[in-house]
């Protein structure tokens, strides 16, 4: 069996292992094996094939992997849509119960329910938006609406 075929089999095996492991390292080493297959197809001896494999693999691991890993770990830059409303302050426009209620979030009027279904939040209370379910904001009062008298 020609040497270039062996390198292609090694590259394919490493590629399959990369798909299973998702480490990015095995994929870059598979590219090194492809480079070695190209070198082997030119008829150069095994020593040159191994050098090409090593140089391509180390270059990929040293140069490409850190850049790719940095991009993978970055959080999304901007929350959009309903995700941008979570954590914002709102004002109840009507009494908010488990069945009905309205709140103003950032200038827009939303249907609202208390995050804790047992709560009843009166009109005019400042609340935090804890979640959005469909077109309904789940809210929780910032302060106790009925403080205990001393």
N, C-alpha and C positions, 0 to 999 in steps of 0.2 A: 504494500500500500504506500503510495507516495506521501512524503512528509507533509505537503500542504493539505492533504485530506485529513491527516491526523490533527493538524492545527485547527482545521474547520470543525472537526468533531469536538475538540476541546472547547472552542469558542461557543459552539451550540450548547454544550453541557453547562458551561458557565452562564450562558444567557438564560437557560431554563432555571438554573439555580437562582439567578438574580430575580427572575419573575416570582419565584416562590418566596425569596427572603426579603426583597425590596430594600437592600442595603446600599445600592448604587456602587459598592466596591466591586462586586463580582461582574457587573456589567462593564466597568472600566477595564478589568482584567481580561474580559472576553474580547474587548477591542484590541488589547495587546496581542491576544492569540490570533486575531484576524491579521494584524500587521505581520506577525511571524509567518502566517500562511502565505501572505504576499511575498515575503522574502524567500520562503521555501519554494514558491513557484518559479522564482528566477533561477533556481538551481544552486544557490549559495549553501555552504555546509551548515551543519547543525549549530556550530558555535555562533555564527552570525544570526541564525534564527532565534537562539536563546537570548542573545544580546538585544535584538530587536524587540522580542517579547518583554524582556525586563525593562528596557528604556521606555517603551510605550505604556506599559502598565504603571510604572512609577510616575511617569509624567502625568498620566491621567489621574492617578490618585493624589498627586501633589498639587496639581493645578486645577483640575475640574471639580473634584469632589468638594473641597472647601467652599467654592462658589455656589455649587448646587445646594449644599447643606444649609448655607446661610439663607438662600432664597426659600427653602422649604420651611425653615423655622420662623420666618417673618409673619407676624399677625396681619390680618387684613387692615389696610390703611384707613378705611372709612366704613362706618356702619351706615347702611342705607335702608330705605323702606321702613317697615314696622320695627326692625331691629334698632333703628336710631331712636325710637321713642322710649324704649325700655331704659329706666333709670331717670327719666325726666320728671319734672314737677308738673302737676296738673291741679286744677281747681274744679271742685264738684259744682255743677250747675243745678242739679236736682238732688234729691235724696238718692243715695246709691244703695240698693239692696241686691240680694242674690238674683232677683228677677228683672230689675230695671234700674236705670240711672244714666246720667249724662255728665261728662267732664270735658273741660277745655284743656287741650294739650297743645301748647305752642301755637295758639291762635285757631286751632281747629276743634270742632265739637265732635266728641266720640261717645259711643255708647260705653257704659262702664259697669263693672261688677266689682264687689270687694274681693280681694285675693282670698281672704278668709270668709267663706260663705255665711258664717254666723254673724259677721259684722253688719251694722247698718251705719252708713256714713251720711251725716246730714249735709244739706246744701251749704256751699260757701267754705268748705274745709279744704285746706291744701293737702294734697295726697302725692304719693310717689307712684309712678307706673312701674309695676313689677314684672308684667308680662303682657303680651298681646295674643289673644286667641281669636283668629278671624278678624272681625271688625270691632271687637270688644276689648277695651283696656281693663286689665285686672289691676286694681289700685289698692293702696293701703295708706291710712292717714299717717301724716308725719308726727302728729301729737295726738294724745288721747282726746277725743272730742268731748268727753264728759269727765273732766278731772274730778277726783274725789275732794269734797270740801273738808278742810281740817277741823 
